[in-house]
Amino acid sequence: MRFGGLTAVRSVDFTVNSGEIVGLIGPNGAGKTTFFNCLTGLYIPTEGTVSYKGTVLPPKPHLVTQAGIARTFQNIRLFANMTVLENVLVGRHTRTKEGLWSALLRGPGFKKAEKASEDRAMELLEFIGLAHKRDHLARNLPYGEQRKLEIARALASEPGLLLLDEPTAGMNPQETRTTEELVFAIRDMGIAVLVIEHDMRFIFNLCDRVAVLVQGEKLVEGTSEVVQADERVVAAYLGEPFEGAPGEAEAAEVAAAESTTSNTKGEAQ
């Protein structure tokens, strides 16, 4: 994914399997959210494709959701002035077949579909522990509950793959633990999960595999133990150069040029 002369994501290639939790980590600016935006059709990739169950997805968010991929956002994007129940019902739009005329006429078919959607929404609110707040406005929920509500809205589209963008950002340890248990429960429903997160303890406790992005490229991928033991990952987070790092050759050229300039100035003096 390129933005003018900036390449934000380059040659990132990996697979998420059914019923698996995969973590995506990397320093700030590594391209993690840009990668998510490419997966979900918010960005049209400059090169490459995104496939779900063998089918190449069009870069349009509603078609990606319809295909079976749902997401949450780094910054909460709930409908603040809608109720908790209404927010979850919004997530059902790709799974209902009723159109404009059906909604206007409000016939038996529409009422049946509306009841089915509400029942499913309530099941999801029970699942995340917010059924008792169904009629509360989303803006009045505590921060941690807003995060859970966003996950419920994503689940309302019946995804096979759920993308979570920093689901524990701003949470205290207890809320983080609750979120971890929720993600495990989602995985137990047979849904694959791909998680971006900066909380390393959360990621390494949660994930079956972890991929590391550095400067838009995948540095390493493996189990939590493999990734934690990789010296390149430690160096990337500490800002230290390492052999084979993305941009290493360019950085070496700049350093060599600066050294030559410095030496020339010294000789002139």
C-alpha positions as a LaTeX table, in Angstrom:
\begin{tabular}{lrrr}
\hline
Residue & $x$ (\AA) & $y$ (\AA) & $z$ (\AA) \\
\hline
Met1 & 0.00 & 0.00 & 0.00 \\
Arg2 & 1.61 & 3.22 & $-1.18$ \\
Phe3 & 0.69 & 6.80 & $-0.36$ \\
Gly4 & 2.55 & 8.89 & $-2.93$ \\
Gly5 & 6.23 & 8.12 & $-2.37$ \\
Leu6 & 5.62 & 6.39 & 0.98 \\
Thr7 & 5.24 & 2.61 & 1.03 \\
Ala8 & 3.22 & 1.87 & 4.17 \\
Val9 & 2.84 & $-1.90$ & 3.67 \\
Arg10 & 4.99 & $-4.08$ & 1.44 \\
Ser11 & 4.81 & $-7.81$ & 0.66 \\
Val12 & 2.91 & $-8.77$ & 3.81 \\
Asp13 & 1.66 & $-12.30$ & 3.27 \\
Phe14 & 0.20 & $-14.69$ & 5.81 \\
Thr15 & $-2.82$ & $-16.88$ & 6.47 \\
Val16 & $-5.27$ & $-17.01$ & 9.37 \\
Asn17 & $-6.81$ & $-20.44$ & 9.87 \\
Ser18 & $-10.28$ & $-21.27$ & 11.12 \\
Gly19 & $-10.58$ & $-21.22$ & 14.91 \\
Glu20 & $-7.16$ & $-19.61$ & 15.32 \\
Ile21 & $-6.08$ & $-16.42$ & 17.11 \\
Val22 & $-3.25$ & $-14.58$ & 15.37 \\
Gly23 & $-1.53$ & $-11.48$ & 16.74 \\
Leu24 & $-0.13$ & $-8.63$ & 14.64 \\
Ile25 & 2.40 & $-6.50$ & 16.49 \\
Gly26 & 5.04 & $-3.91$ & 15.68 \\
Pro27 & 6.29 & $-0.46$ & 16.69 \\
Asn28 & 4.14 & 2.62 & 16.11 \\
Gly29 & 3.99 & 3.43 & 12.40 \\
Ala30 & 4.79 & $-0.14$ & 11.36 \\
Gly31 & 1.72 & $-0.30$ & 9.09 \\
Lys32 & $-0.58$ & $-2.48$ & 11.20 \\
Thr33 & $-3.77$ & $-0.41$ & 10.90 \\
Thr34 & $-3.02$ & 0.32 & 7.24 \\
Phe35 & $-2.85$ & $-3.43$ & 6.71 \\
Phe36 & $-6.24$ & $-3.86$ & 8.42 \\
Asn37 & $-7.69$ & $-1.12$ & 6.23 \\
Cys38 & $-6.47$ & $-2.97$ & 3.14 \\
Leu39 & $-8.02$ & $-6.21$ & 4.37 \\
Thr40 & $-11.41$ & $-4.64$ & 4.98 \\
Gly41 & $-11.70$ & $-2.53$ & 1.84 \\
Leu42 & $-11.23$ & 0.89 & 3.43 \\
Tyr43 & $-8.08$ & 1.20 & 1.31 \\
Ile44 & $-7.60$ & $-0.15$ & $-2.18$ \\
Pro45 & $-4.19$ & $-1.88$ & $-2.14$ \\
Thr46 & $-1.69$ & $-0.53$ & $-4.67$ \\
Glu47 & $-0.67$ & $-4.14$ & $-5.35$ \\
Gly48 & $-1.72$ & $-7.58$ & $-4.17$ \\
Thr49 & $-5.01$ & $-9.20$ & $-3.22$ \\
Val50 & $-6.98$ & $-10.23$ & $-0.16$ \\
Ser51 & $-8.67$ & $-13.63$ & $-0.30$ \\
Tyr52 & $-11.23$ & $-15.15$ & 2.04 \\
Lys53 & $-11.92$ & $-18.87$ & 1.76 \\
Gly54 & $-10.28$ & $-18.90$ & $-1.67$ \\
Thr55 & $-12.25$ & $-15.97$ & $-3.08$ \\
Val56 & $-10.56$ & $-12.65$ & $-3.87$ \\
Leu57 & $-12.41$ & $-9.87$ & $-2.07$ \\
Pro58 & $-13.41$ & $-6.60$ & $-3.78$ \\
Pro59 & $-12.04$ & $-3.50$ & $-1.99$ \\
Lys60 & $-15.45$ & $-2.39$ & $-0.72$ \\
Pro61 & $-16.18$ & $-2.55$ & 3.03 \\
His62 & $-19.80$ & $-3.72$ & 2.79 \\
Leu63 & $-18.86$ & $-6.55$ & 0.42 \\
Val64 & $-15.98$ & $-7.60$ & 2.68 \\
Thr65 & $-18.39$ & $-7.71$ & 5.62 \\
Gln66 & $-20.92$ & $-9.63$ & 3.56 \\
Ala67 & $-18.22$ & $-12.16$ & 2.65 \\
Gly68 & $-17.60$ & $-12.88$ & 6.35 \\
Ile69 & $-14.94$ & $-10.51$ & 7.69 \\
Ala70 & $-15.80$ & $-8.02$ & 10.45 \\
Arg71 & $-13.66$ & $-5.56$ & 12.40 \\
Thr72 & $-13.44$ & $-3.15$ & 15.28 \\
Phe73 & $-11.49$ & 0.11 & 15.21 \\
Gln74 & $-8.58$ & 1.55 & 17.13 \\
Asn75 & $-10.77$ & 4.55 & 17.99 \\
Ile76 & $-14.25$ & 3.48 & 19.07 \\
Arg77 & $-16.81$ & 4.14 & 16.34 \\
Leu78 & $-20.13$ & 3.45 & 17.97 \\
Phe79 & $-23.31$ & 5.38 & 17.20 \\
Ala80 & $-23.24$ & 7.45 & 20.37 \\
Asn81 & $-26.89$ & 8.56 & 20.32 \\
Met82 & $-28.29$ & 5.11 & 19.58 \\
Thr83 & $-29.06$ & 2.52 & 22.24 \\
Val84 & $-26.88$ & $-0.49$ & 22.98 \\
Leu85 & $-29.40$ & $-2.76$ & 21.22 \\
Glu86 & $-29.66$ & $-0.47$ & 18.18 \\
Asn87 & $-25.88$ & $-0.45$ & 17.77 \\
Val88 & $-25.82$ & $-4.24$ & 17.57 \\
Leu89 & $-28.78$ & $-4.27$ & 15.17 \\
Val90 & $-26.77$ & $-2.05$ & 12.80 \\
Gly91 & $-24.33$ & $-4.94$ & 12.46 \\
Arg92 & $-27.12$ & $-7.17$ & 11.14 \\
His93 & $-27.63$ & $-5.18$ & 7.93 \\
Thr94 & $-25.61$ & $-7.56$ & 5.73 \\
Arg95 & $-27.57$ & $-10.56$ & 7.02 \\
Thr96 & $-31.10$ & $-9.28$ & 6.40 \\
Lys97 & $-32.83$ & $-9.50$ & 3.03 \\
Glu98 & $-35.61$ & $-7.02$ & 3.62 \\
Gly99 & $-35.43$ & $-3.97$ & 1.34 \\
Leu100 & $-36.87$ & $-0.47$ & 1.22 \\
Trp101 & $-40.43$ & $-1.41$ & 0.22 \\
Ser102 & $-40.59$ & $-4.14$ & 2.84 \\
Ala103 & $-39.49$ & $-1.63$ & 5.50 \\
Leu104 & $-42.06$ & 0.94 & 4.34 \\
Leu105 & $-44.96$ & $-1.52$ & 4.15 \\
Arg106 & $-43.91$ & $-3.36$ & 7.33 \\
Gly107 & $-45.57$ & $-6.59$ & 6.26 \\
Pro108 & $-45.34$ & $-10.00$ & 8.01 \\
Gly109 & $-41.98$ & $-10.80$ & 6.36 \\
Phe110 & $-40.41$ & $-7.58$ & 7.63 \\
Lys111 & $-41.73$ & $-8.08$ & 11.16 \\
Lys112 & $-40.43$ & $-11.65$ & 11.23 \\
Ala113 & $-36.97$ & $-10.55$ & 10.06 \\
Glu114 & $-36.96$ & $-7.68$ & 12.56 \\
Lys115 & $-37.82$ & $-10.05$ & 15.41 \\
Ala116 & $-35.11$ & $-12.52$ & 14.35 \\
Ser117 & $-32.51$ & $-9.72$ & 14.24 \\
Glu118 & $-33.51$ & $-8.45$ & 17.66 \\
Asp119 & $-33.35$ & $-11.97$ & 19.13 \\
Arg120 & $-29.86$ & $-12.46$ & 17.71 \\
Ala121 & $-28.77$ & $-9.04$ & 18.96 \\
Met122 & $-29.96$ & $-9.90$ & 22.45 \\
Glu123 & $-28.05$ & $-13.20$ & 22.32 \\
Leu124 & $-24.88$ & $-11.27$ & 21.57 \\
Leu125 & $-25.56$ & $-8.77$ & 24.35 \\
Glu126 & $-25.98$ & $-11.71$ & 26.74 \\
Phe127 & $-22.71$ & $-13.10$ & 25.41 \\
Ile128 & $-20.76$ & $-9.92$ & 26.22 \\
Gly129 & $-22.66$ & $-9.24$ & 29.45 \\
Leu130 & $-24.58$ & $-6.11$ & 28.41 \\
Ala131 & $-28.13$ & $-7.43$ & 27.99 \\
His132 & $-29.25$ & $-5.47$ & 31.07 \\
Lys133 & $-28.17$ & $-2.24$ & 29.34 \\
Arg134 & $-29.97$ & $-2.81$ & 26.06 \\
Asp135 & $-31.84$ & 0.51 & 26.26 \\
His136 & $-28.90$ & 2.64 & 27.46 \\
Leu137 & $-27.36$ & 5.11 & 25.03 \\
Ala138 & $-23.96$ & 3.94 & 23.83 \\
Arg139 & $-22.33$ & 7.22 & 24.86 \\
Asn140 & $-23.30$ & 6.60 & 28.51 \\
Leu141 & $-21.44$ & 3.28 & 28.75 \\
Pro142 & $-18.08$ & 3.08 & 30.52 \\
Tyr143 & $-15.10$ & 2.86 & 28.17 \\
Gly144 & $-14.55$ & $-0.89$ & 28.62 \\
Glu145 & $-18.21$ & $-1.65$ & 27.89 \\
Gln146 & $-18.10$ & 0.49 & 24.76 \\
Arg147 & $-15.22$ & $-1.69$ & 23.55 \\
Lys148 & $-17.27$ & $-4.83$ & 24.19 \\
Leu149 & $-20.30$ & $-3.33$ & 22.45 \\
Glu150 & $-18.21$ & $-2.67$ & 19.35 \\
Ile151 & $-17.16$ & $-6.32$ & 19.34 \\
Ala152 & $-20.82$ & $-7.40$ & 19.65 \\
Arg153 & $-21.75$ & $-5.19$ & 16.70 \\
Ala154 & $-19.01$ & $-6.84$ & 14.63 \\
Leu155 & $-20.20$ & $-10.30$ & 15.67 \\
Ala156 & $-23.75$ & $-9.39$ & 14.58 \\
Ser157 & $-22.63$ & $-9.71$ & 10.94 \\
Glu158 & $-21.91$ & $-13.43$ & 11.59 \\
Pro159 & $-18.23$ & $-13.29$ & 10.57 \\
Gly160 & $-15.86$ & $-16.18$ & 10.06 \\
Leu161 & $-12.91$ & $-13.86$ & 10.68 \\
Leu162 & $-12.90$ & $-11.05$ & 13.25 \\
Leu163 & $-10.27$ & $-8.29$ & 13.12 \\
Leu164 & $-9.64$ & $-6.48$ & 16.41 \\
Asp165 & $-7.65$ & $-3.25$ & 16.27 \\
Glu166 & $-6.15$ & $-2.60$ & 19.73 \\
Pro167 & $-9.14$ & $-3.98$ & 21.70 \\
Thr168 & $-7.50$ & $-3.32$ & 25.11 \\
Ala169 & $-6.23$ & 0.21 & 24.43 \\
Gly170 & $-6.90$ & 2.39 & 27.48 \\
Met171 & $-8.11$ & $-0.51$ & 29.63 \\
Asn172 & $-7.08$ & $-1.35$ & 33.17 \\
Pro173 & $-5.72$ & $-4.86$ & 33.99 \\
Gln174 & $-9.13$ & $-6.23$ & 35.01 \\
Glu175 & $-10.78$ & $-5.00$ & 31.80 \\
Thr176 & $-7.89$ & $-6.43$ & 29.77 \\
Arg177 & $-8.37$ & $-9.83$ & 31.41 \\
Thr178 & $-12.10$ & $-9.71$ & 30.65 \\
Thr179 & $-11.35$ & $-8.90$ & 27.01 \\
Glu180 & $-8.90$ & $-11.81$ & 26.83 \\
Glu181 & $-11.59$ & $-14.19$ & 28.09 \\
Leu182 & $-14.06$ & $-12.73$ & 25.57 \\
Val183 & $-11.67$ & $-13.33$ & 22.66 \\
Phe184 & $-11.13$ & $-16.93$ & 23.79 \\
Ala185 & $-14.92$ & $-17.39$ & 23.89 \\
Ile186 & $-15.20$ & $-15.97$ & 20.36 \\
Arg187 & $-12.53$ & $-18.40$ & 19.17 \\
Asp188 & $-14.47$ & $-21.26$ & 20.81 \\
Met189 & $-17.44$ & $-20.28$ & 18.59 \\
Gly190 & $-15.29$ & $-21.28$ & 15.60 \\
Ile191 & $-14.43$ & $-17.72$ & 14.58 \\
Ala192 & $-10.86$ & $-16.90$ & 13.54 \\
Val193 & $-9.43$ & $-13.78$ & 15.17 \\
Leu194 & $-6.67$ & $-11.42$ & 14.02 \\
Val195 & $-5.58$ & $-8.95$ & 16.73 \\
Ile196 & $-3.47$ & $-5.78$ & 16.63 \\
Glu197 & $-2.25$ & $-4.88$ & 20.09 \\
His198 & 0.58 & $-3.07$ & 21.89 \\
Asp199 & 0.09 & $-4.95$ & 25.17 \\
Met200 & 2.67 & $-7.71$ & 24.74 \\
Arg201 & 1.53 & $-9.72$ & 27.75 \\
Phe202 & $-2.01$ & $-9.75$ & 26.35 \\
Ile203 & $-0.81$ & $-10.81$ & 22.88 \\
Phe204 & 1.55 & $-13.55$ & 23.99 \\
Asn205 & $-1.00$ & $-15.04$ & 26.41 \\
Leu206 & $-3.75$ & $-14.94$ & 23.81 \\
Cys207 & $-2.37$ & $-15.89$ & 20.41 \\
Asp208 & $-1.57$ & $-19.17$ & 18.69 \\
Arg209 & 0.76 & $-17.32$ & 16.33 \\
Val210 & 2.21 & $-13.81$ & 16.20 \\
Ala211 & 3.43 & $-11.84$ & 13.18 \\
Val212 & 5.68 & $-8.80$ & 13.57 \\
Leu213 & 5.55 & $-5.82$ & 11.19 \\
Val214 & 8.47 & $-3.39$ & 10.98 \\
Gln215 & 8.39 & $-0.46$ & 8.56 \\
Gly216 & 5.56 & $-2.07$ & 6.61 \\
Glu217 & 7.20 & $-5.47$ & 6.14 \\
Lys218 & 6.74 & $-8.76$ & 7.97 \\
Leu219 & 9.87 & $-9.36$ & 10.03 \\
Val220 & 9.04 & $-12.69$ & 11.64 \\
Glu221 & 6.05 & $-14.97$ & 12.28 \\
Gly222 & 5.71 & $-17.85$ & 14.70 \\
Thr223 & 4.57 & $-18.93$ & 18.14 \\
Ser224 & 4.79 & $-16.54$ & 21.06 \\
Glu225 & 7.95 & $-18.29$ & 22.25 \\
Val226 & 9.66 & $-17.98$ & 18.85 \\
Val227 & 8.79 & $-14.29$ & 18.48 \\
Gln228 & 9.83 & $-13.35$ & 22.02 \\
Ala229 & 13.19 & $-15.06$ & 21.54 \\
Asp230 & 13.95 & $-13.31$ & 18.25 \\
Glu231 & 16.65 & $-10.66$ & 18.77 \\
Arg232 & 15.42 & $-8.72$ & 15.72 \\
Val233 & 12.04 & $-8.16$ & 17.39 \\
Val234 & 13.70 & $-6.80$ & 20.53 \\
Ala235 & 15.91 & $-4.55$ & 18.42 \\
Ala236 & 12.95 & $-3.26$ & 16.40 \\
Tyr237 & 11.07 & $-2.23$ & 19.54 \\
Leu238 & 14.15 & $-0.59$ & 21.03 \\
Gly239 & 14.90 & 1.26 & 17.80 \\
Glu240 & 18.23 & $-0.50$ & 17.32 \\
Pro241 & 19.46 & $-1.49$ & 13.83 \\
Phe242 & 19.74 & $-5.18$ & 13.02 \\
Glu243 & 20.93 & $-7.27$ & 10.10 \\
Gly244 & 18.30 & $-7.58$ & 7.38 \\
Ala245 & 16.09 & $-4.83$ & 8.79 \\
Pro246 & 13.71 & $-3.12$ & 6.34 \\
Gly247 & 15.48 & 0.01 & 5.13 \\
Glu248 & 18.82 & $-1.14$ & 6.51 \\
Ala249 & 20.66 & $-0.68$ & 3.20 \\
Glu250 & 19.26 & 2.83 & 2.75 \\
Ala251 & 20.22 & 3.75 & 6.32 \\
Ala252 & 23.76 & 2.47 & 5.76 \\
Glu253 & 24.10 & 4.58 & 2.63 \\
Val254 & 22.95 & 7.69 & 4.50 \\
Ala255 & 25.36 & 6.96 & 7.36 \\
Ala256 & 28.25 & 6.43 & 4.92 \\
Ala257 & 27.44 & 9.68 & 3.11 \\
Glu258 & 27.29 & 11.59 & 6.39 \\
Ser259 & 30.62 & 10.07 & 7.45 \\
Thr260 & 32.26 & 11.06 & 4.15 \\
Thr261 & 30.93 & 14.60 & 4.44 \\
Ser262 & 32.22 & 14.85 & 7.99 \\
Asn263 & 35.69 & 13.63 & 7.01 \\
Thr264 & 35.85 & 16.06 & 4.09 \\
Lys265 & 34.99 & 18.96 & 6.36 \\
Gly266 & 37.66 & 17.85 & 8.81 \\
Glu267 & 40.35 & 17.76 & 6.10 \\
Ala268 & 39.31 & 21.18 & 4.81 \\
Gln269 & 39.70 & 22.66 & 8.28 \\
\hline
\end{tabular}
